[in-house]
């Protein structure tokens, strides 16, 4: 597969998992030139490249996840101190990725949407 096909496949996986969790409203969009999912006007996950997603999360959660599972979650110098971490899509199963997407949605969603989500 080409890099674009792999990027599209990775994004399709993210979209499928978000839809399965009934997280709404979610908009397929772009962020920094790559496919992204947004709630409100805020991206909560985007593709960095064909193998990596950038997931929004509180810094304390990011630090904990990177410590527990450094083979899945990591950051580059660019993301140090920011509320985003990198996720190796080929090393995370759908169940865990689905949970992280839910957490990212909650983290970025406007309060009025969070209360409806329950």
TORMI-537649 format. One record per residue: x, y, z of N, C-alpha, C, O, CB in turn; residue in one letter. Coordinates in steps of 0.1 Angstrom, whole numbers. Glycine has a CB too. Example, Ala and Ser with C-alpha at 12.3 -4.5 7.8 and 13.67 -1.06 7.14 Angstrom:
<sites>
    nu    nv    nw   cau   cav   caw    cu    cv    cw    ou    ov    ow   cbu   cbv   cbw resn
   132   -57    78   123   -45    78   132   -33    78   142   -33    85   113   -45    90    A
   128   -22    71   137   -11    71   129     0    79   134    11    80   141    -6    57    S
</sites>
This chain:
<sites>
    nu    nv    nw   cau   cav   caw    cu    cv    cw    ou    ov    ow   cbu   cbv   cbw resn
     8   -12     0     0     0     0     9    12     0    20    13     6    -9     0    12    X
     4    23    -6    11    36    -6     9    42     7     0    38    15     6    45   -18    X
    17    52    10    16    59    23     2    66    24    -4    65    35    27    70    24    X
    -3    71    13   -17    77    14   -27    67    17   -37    70    25   -20    84     1    X
   -26    55    11   -36    44    14   -35    40    28   -45    38    35   -33    32     4    X
   -22    39    34   -20    35    48   -26    46    57   -32    43    67    -6    33    51    X
   -24    59    53   -29    70    61   -44    69    61   -51    71    71   -24    84    55    X
   -50    67    49   -65    66    49   -70    54    57   -80    55    63   -69    64    34    X
   -63    43    56   -67    31    64   -66    34    79   -75    30    87   -58    19    61    X
   -56    40    84   -55    44    98   -66    53   102   -72    52   113   -41    51   100    X
   -69    63    93   -80    73    97   -93    66    96  -102    69   105   -80    84    86    X
   -95    57    87  -108    49    87  -110    41    99  -121    40   104  -108    40    74    X
   -99    36   105  -100    28   118  -104    38   129  -113    34   137   -86    22   121    X
   -98    49   130  -102    59   140  -117    63   139  -124    63   149   -93    72   139    X
  -121    66   127  -135    69   124  -144    58   128  -155    60   134  -137    73   109    X
  -141    46   124  -149    34   127  -151    33   142  -162    30   147  -143    21   121    X
  -140    34   150  -141    32   164  -149    44   171  -156    41   181  -127    32   170    X
  -147    56   166  -155    67   172  -170    65   169  -178    68   178  -150    80   165    X
  -173    60   157  -187    58   153  -193    47   162  -205    47   166  -189    55   139    X
  -185    36   165  -190    25   173  -193    30   187  -201    24   194  -179    14   173    X
  -186    40   192  -188    45   205  -200    55   206  -203    61   216  -175    51   211    X
  -205    59   194  -216    68   193  -212    82   198  -220    89   204  -228    64   200    X
  -199    86   196  -195    99   200  -200   109   189  -196   108   177  -179   100   201    X
  -208   118   193  -213   127   184  -215   141   190  -216   142   202  -227   122   178    X
  -215   151   183  -212   151   168  -197   152   166  -189   158   173  -219   164   162    X
  -193   144   156  -178   143   152  -178   147   138  -186   142   129  -172   129   155    X
  -168   155   134  -166   160   121  -153   154   115  -143   156   122  -167   175   119    X
  -153   148   104  -141   144    97  -136   157    90  -143   163    83  -143   132    87    X
  -123   160    93  -117   172    88  -103   170    86   -98   159    84  -120   184    98    X
   -95   181    86   -81   180    86   -75   189    97   -81   199   101   -75   184    72    X
   -63   186   101   -55   194   110   -41   193   107   -35   182   105   -58   190   125    X
   -34   204   105   -20   204   100   -18   196    88    -8   190    86   -11   199   112    X
   -28   196    79   -27   190    66   -29   175    66   -27   168    56   -14   193    61    X
   -33   169    77   -36   155    78   -50   152    83   -56   161    89   -26   147    87    X
   -56   141    80   -70   138    84   -71   139    99   -62   135   107   -74   124    79    X
   -82   144   103   -85   146   118  -100   144   121  -108   145   112   -80   160   122    X
  -102   142   133  -116   141   138  -117   153   148  -109   155   157  -120   127   145    X
  -128   160   147  -131   172   155  -144   171   162  -154   165   157  -130   185   147    X
  -144   176   174  -157   178   182  -158   193   184  -148   199   189  -158   170   195    X
  -169   199   181  -170   214   181  -160   218   170  -160   213   159  -166   220   195    X
  -151   227   173  -141   232   164  -127   226   168  -117   231   162  -141   247   163    X
  -127   217   177  -114   212   182  -111   198   178  -119   189   179  -114   213   198    X
   -99   197   172   -94   183   169   -91   176   182   -85   181   191   -82   184   159    X
   -96   163   182   -92   155   194   -83   143   190   -77   137   198  -105   149   200    X
   -82   141   177   -73   131   172   -70   134   157   -79   139   150   -78   116   173    X
   -57   132   153   -54   134   139   -43   124   135   -36   119   144   -50   149   136    X
   -42   122   123   -31   113   118   -18   122   117   -19   133   112   -35   107   104    X
    -7   116   122     6   123   120    12   117   107    17   125    98    15   120   132    X
    12   104   106    16    97    94     9    84    93    -1    82   101    32    95    94    X
    12    75    84     5    63    82     4    54    94    -5    45    95    10    56    70    X
    14    55   103    15    46   115    12    52   128    12    46   138    29    40   115    X
    10    66   128     9    73   140    -2    83   141    -5    90   131    22    81   142    X
    -9    82   152   -20    92   155   -15   102   166    -7    98   175   -33    85   159    X
   -20   114   165   -18   124   175   -31   125   183   -41   129   178   -13   138   170    X
   -30   121   196   -42   120   204   -41   131   215   -31   132   222   -44   106   210    X
   -52   139   216   -53   149   226   -56   143   240   -64   134   241   -63   160   223    X
   -49   147   250   -52   142   264   -45   151   274   -36   158   271   -47   127   265    X
   -50   151   286   -43   159   297   -29   154   298   -26   143   297   -51   158   310    X
   -20   164   301    -6   161   303    -3   150   313     5   141   311     2   173   306    X
   -10   150   325    -8   140   335   -12   126   330    -5   116   333   -16   143   348    X
   -22   125   322   -26   112   317   -16   107   306   -13    96   306   -40   113   310    X
   -11   117   298    -1   114   288    12   108   295    17    97   291     3   126   280    X
    16   114   305    28   110   312    26    96   318    35    87   316    32   119   324    X
    15    93   324    12    80   329    11    69   318    17    59   320    -2    80   337    X
     4    72   308     3    62   297    17    59   290    20    48   287    -7    67   286    X
    25    70   288    38    67   283    47    59   292    55    52   287    45    81   279    X
    45    61   305    52    53   315    48    38   315    56    29   315    51    59   328    X
    35    36   314    29    23   315    32    15   302    35     3   302    14    23   318    X
    30    22   290    31    15   277    39    23   267    34    28   258    17    12   272    X
    52    24   270    60    32   261    61    26   247    66    33   237    74    33   267    X
    58    14   245    58     8   231    46    13   223    46    12   211    57    -8   232    X
    36    18   230    24    23   223    24    38   223    22    44   212    11    18   229    X
    26    44   234    24    59   236    38    65   238    47    60   245    15    62   248    X
    40    76   231    53    83   232    51    98   227    40   102   223    64    76   223    X
    62   105   228    62   119   223    75   122   217    85   116   221    58   129   234    X
    75   131   208    88   137   203    90   150   210    82   155   218    88   138   187    X
   102   156   208   105   169   215    94   179   212    91   188   220   119   174   210    X
    88   178   200    78   188   196    66   188   205    60   198   207    73   185   182    X
    63   176   211    51   175   219    53   176   234    43   175   242    44   162   216    X
    65   177   238    68   178   253    61   191   258    62   202   253    84   180   255    X
    54   188   269    46   199   276    33   202   270    26   210   276    55   211   276    X
    29   195   259    16   198   253     7   187   256    11   176   260    18   199   237    X
    -6   190   255   -17   180   258   -20   171   247   -31   170   242   -29   188   263    X
    -9   165   241   -11   156   230     0   146   231    12   149   235   -11   163   216    X
    -3   133   227     7   123   227     6   115   214    -4   116   207     6   113   239    X
    17   108   210    17   100   198    13    86   201    17    80   212    31   101   191    X
     6    80   192     1    66   194     5    58   182     2    61   171   -14    65   196    X
    13    47   185    16    37   174     4    29   171     1    20   179    29    29   178    X
    -2    31   159   -14    24   156   -12     9   154   -22     2   155   -20    30   144    X
     0     5   150     2    -9   147     4   -17   160     6   -29   160    14   -11   138    X
     5   -10   172     7   -17   185    -4   -16   194    -3   -21   205    20   -11   191    X
   -15    -9   191   -26    -7   200   -38   -15   194   -41   -14   182   -29     8   202    X
   -45   -22   203   -57   -29   198   -69   -20   198   -69    -9   204   -60   -42   207    X
   -79   -24   191   -91   -16   189   -98   -12   203  -103    -1   204  -101   -23   180    X
   -98   -21   212  -105   -19   225   -98    -7   232  -104     2   237  -105   -31   234    X
   -85    -8   233   -77     3   240   -78    16   232   -79    27   238   -63    -1   242    X
   -76    15   219   -77    27   211   -91    34   212   -92    46   212   -74    24   196    X
  -101    26   212  -115    31   214  -116    39   227  -122    49   227  -125    20   213    X
  -111    33   238  -111    40   251  -103    53   250  -108    63   255  -105    31   261    X
   -92    53   244   -84    66   243   -91    76   234   -91    88   238   -70    62   237    X
   -98    72   224  -106    81   216  -117    87   224  -120    99   222  -111    74   203    X
  -124    79   232  -134    84   240  -129    94   250  -135   105   252  -141    72   248    X
  -118    91   256  -111   101   266  -108   114   259  -110   124   264   -99    94   272    X
  -102   113   247   -98   125   239  -111   133   235  -110   145   236   -90   121   226    X
  -121   126   232  -134   133   228  -139   141   241  -142   153   240  -145   123   224    X
  -139   134   252  -143   140   265  -134   152   268  -139   163   272  -143   130   276    X
  -121   151   266  -112   161   269  -114   174   261  -113   185   266   -98   156   267    X
  -118   172   248  -119   184   239  -134   189   237  -136   200   232  -113   180   226    X
  -144   181   240  -157   184   237  -162   196   246  -158   197   258  -167   172   240    X
  -170   204   240  -177   215   248  -185   209   259  -191   198   258  -185   224   239    X
  -186   216   270  -194   211   282  -208   206   279  -212   196   283  -194   222   293    X
  -215   214   270  -229   210   267  -230   197   260  -240   190   261  -235   221   258    X
  -219   193   252  -219   180   246  -216   169   255  -222   158   255  -210   180   234    X
  -207   172   265  -203   161   275  -215   157   283  -216   145   286  -192   167   284    X
  -223   166   287  -235   163   295  -245   154   288  -251   146   294  -242   175   301    X
  -246   157   275  -255   148   267  -249   134   264  -257   124   263  -257   155   253    X
  -236   133   264  -230   120   262  -231   111   273  -233    99   272  -214   122   259    X
  -231   116   285  -233   108   297  -221   100   299  -221    92   309  -245   100   297    X
</sites>
